[in-house]
Amino acid sequence: MTEIKYDFGLVGLGVMGRNFILNVADNNFSAIGLDLDTEKVESLLTEGEGRVVHATQDKLEFIEKLAPPRKIMLLVPAGKPVDAVINDLKPHLSEGDIIIDGGNSFYTDTNRRFEELSRDNIHFFGAGVSGGAKGARKGPSIMPGGDKEAYQHIKPIFEAASAKVNGEPCVAHLGNGSAGNYVKMVHNGIEYGMMQLIAEAYDLMKRGLGLSNDQLQETFTQWNAGRLQSFLIEITSEIFAQKDTLTSADLVDVILDKGKQKGTGKWTSQNAMDLGIPIPTVDVSVSMREISSLKGMREEAESIYGAGSTNSDATVEQVEEALYFNFIMAYAQGMQQLAAASEEYGYELDLEVISKIWRGGCIIRSGLLEKMRKAFSRNAKLQNLLLDGEFADEIKPLVGSTSKVVSSGLNAGIPLSAMSAGLNYFNAFKSGRLPMNLVQAQRDHFGSHTYERTDREGIFHTEW
Ligand code: 6PG
């Protein structure tokens, strides 16, 4: 009897890994998992019953049982564990084999691994996988980058396992080198922005308008049926309905208000600064997680300054408009960063394709992404979503309510940092003239840094 050779291998049988391998097996690809942990191996063997799935703790068995070229996906924590697994497997691999890193690796690590492995003719892919545990099981959005020809070997598996929108898979070869991890990083930056924006809408409606959790649940459910339709709005409405099992409280009320992070939002901001692309909605969302973690200091400051009256005169309808306006700002900023990174790092990203594969499976999926896809389909070279005619028509009627909401937050002492960052981004972006002439004059005054003029070419300096 000839031994079965598996189509797909997966290293790291944590929740994500187990779910993804079961998803692959459900799509009629045979799959084998590797993990050092006995329990994880056993739970895959149990859960995989009835499918062509195997699991082992023995790396040689794992490698031996994979059909050539081997397609091995790693779902292990980013950083050193990825290098450790690669170094462990590499001596046993053959030319043409493919390793796919499915974690949130930093893109420069991916470039390094790509270079190192290509010396041994092993193909390396950085593939962002979004959608959490459920997505991994039922269909995530997958963002692979790497060698285009080698991608043909993994394409059928990824297309089958990914989420589908209108029958189209939420996966595509995005570009070379670290393109996949880079796109996933920016996805996460936008995710930070959208989550912070939703949190601000919640704060304003709860503290400022006095809505109960039941009313909030209803409001988010209604919003999800309209133009704000998105995964994050949907889960937010579910969160307000969740009761705590330890007390009789609503769960959301007993969750500590200290935000944690693993770094992808911060990396997005850091890299945007390096590229010189403004993404203030993301920047401020990272800062808000940091401020939130200063819980002790915040409480001390509250005892000094007082919470004050937090009454707001905004309406729920205006908050909906401000949120929609700001979702557009968050996407616009992220897409401009992707365009700039594509130029700088030679990724050759197609923003229409990215919008398309984000429509399903991933955390930032929303109804808006189809509109965004159409905008990049109308003009592949669109520099910023705000310059698209149809988006302009969407945005213009929202400016008044957004300004109203942001000013009502300021008056009520409720921080709407991301909402106001998005509004100020918009106001600056649409100002043909900004006060930077004065900053340039100051720079030249104190440091002879020179300036350009509005009326003639050249570089000028004045003895002030
Ligand atoms: C996804 C998510 C996921 C990320 C979490 C946590 O697309 O499925 O982006 O990859 O790990 O969102 O991120 P933080 O811990 O930094 O909030």
Boltz pocket constraint, residues with backbone or C-beta under 6 A from the ligand:
constraints:
  - pocket:
      binder: B
      contacts: [[A, 104], [A, 129], [A, 130], [A, 131], [A, 132], [A, 188], [A, 191], [A, 260], [A, 261], [A, 262], [A, 263], [A, 264], [A, 265], [A, 362], [A, 363]]
      max_distance: 6.0
